[in-house]
Amino acid sequence: MTDHLTQNELRLTPHPLQRAGAYAIAAIAKAAHPEKVTGEQFDQVVQRMISDLVATSTVAKGQAGWYLLGLSYTLWPNCALHYKSKRTPEGIAAWRSVPPAQAWPGVPCSLCGRPACDWYGNVDIPLGASVEHRNTTAPDHQGTPLCFPCVTSFHALPYAFTAGGGVLYGVHSWDERFMARATSAAVPGNQRHMMVRGDLKKDGGAFPVEFAALRALRWWDKRITAGVQAIQFSNSTRDMKFRVEDMGQPLAEWLRSTASDTGRRAGFRFLARAQATAKVSGLRMLAWRAFNQPDQIPSRATGWLRDQITETGRIPAAVPHLAPLIRTYLTEVLHVLEKDVGHVTTIARRIADVVTADDDKRLKKFVVATRRPNDLKGWLRSQIADWAKKRPAEAANEPLITVPQWRVLFDSGNTSWSARELLFVAVFEELCARGATVTATDETTTDEDFTTLDTNDQEESD
């Protein structure tokens, strides 16, 4: 038989929700890592979670402290809290305590392989996949075998994830240091919810789980080594849900860098503003697109710039900050090839020669042409003859555009789109480098999300 100390040692498993709960236990215990939690600390956390359940068990709906009881219907259907005869300190403790060793089923834990202490169903285990893989126990089946630390990790999910909109939502990553930081930042706020909230209707704003992930990334001050997942789920028997949105490591690291890199930070506000819709703020749309439409982030930004330039015929003040940032997105996240970058940069210099050799109308015509590939083709063809006559002395033997460069822009399949977006920003980078005048713009923002995003309000748990 495995001794008590081993049975109280947390282990991380491939289950993202078990991992999130284990990190929450570590945060409550003030341990650096789940596997650094001692047996004594583990027991103390278990007792604290039992105390929180006992405290909420007698609170009337709508009163401060009801939050955890309300959440139990979403997370632990048909648990001891839902029956008057079991909603006692003794009944709750019995539900959350390790079964006697002699009653253990003699099979391994399905997550970590240690001896399981009991069979469990959806009273304790949330979904681990889509609703097609429901966690209700089949007839004549005893359930899922779990050891006590693994099932306790599931019990700790209200400390790691936040309730809102009928689901719990939170962040997961295989970067262990980032996961520890993101969870430890979430735990104090969720503990406060258990003490003061009397409902589950707190408005987390649009796309709260994606925004929480963006916030965690911009708080992180080290290179992130894995992608990030935004998870939302409900274990309610009436409406089970489980949804995972994935963000790749290149994009996660790029978003993190927009807070740590001084040069990128200035352009980030313009990038976020460019993502806004009539109903959703720019930051929250950026967060959602980062998980669902990452390819659209640069095109929204360049489209925003196009609209301003088309309207005024002048280069807006956002360009020197936003254009270099879009370039980094295209190269670091969408992986535009280095040789293609070279081709595009050369074309951009030639176009800068063309549009600065005339009045603002030519600049405006170029911008309008970049909206559609065929329009850009037509514009480039119209400039080839003039270029041969008027090209500057330093480019006397160079064409406006070569065949390989043309192919990069128009005949390289899906990568041509990225090359054209890069061309747009490269032209304006070149113009600004040559001292082009930019028009003053209102650089203030009324988006409250910026304050929330850039403020680290982590508090130590009691």
Secondary structure, DSSP 8 states (H G I E B T S, - for coil): ---HHHHT-----S-HHHHHHHHHHHHHHT-SSGGG--HHHHHHHHHHHHHHHHHHTT--TTSTT-HHHHHHHHHSTT-GGGSTTT-SHHHHHHHHS---GGG--SSB-TTT-SB--EEE-TTT---SS-TTS--S--TT---EEE-HHHHHHHHTHHHHSEEETTEEEEEEES-HHHHHHHHHHHHHHHHHHHHH---S-----SSHHHHHHHHHHHH--S---S-EEEEEEE--SSS-EEEEEEE-HHHHHHHHHHHH-HHHHHHHHHHHHHH--SSS-HHHHHHHHHHH-TTHHHHHHHHHHHHHHHHHSSEETTHHHHHHHHHHIIIIIS---HHHHHHHHHHHHHHHHHHHSS-HHHHHHHHHHTTSHHHHHHHHHHHHHHHHHH--GGGTT--SS-HHHHHHHHSSTTHHHHHHHHHHHHHHHHHHHTT--EE--------HHHHHHH--------
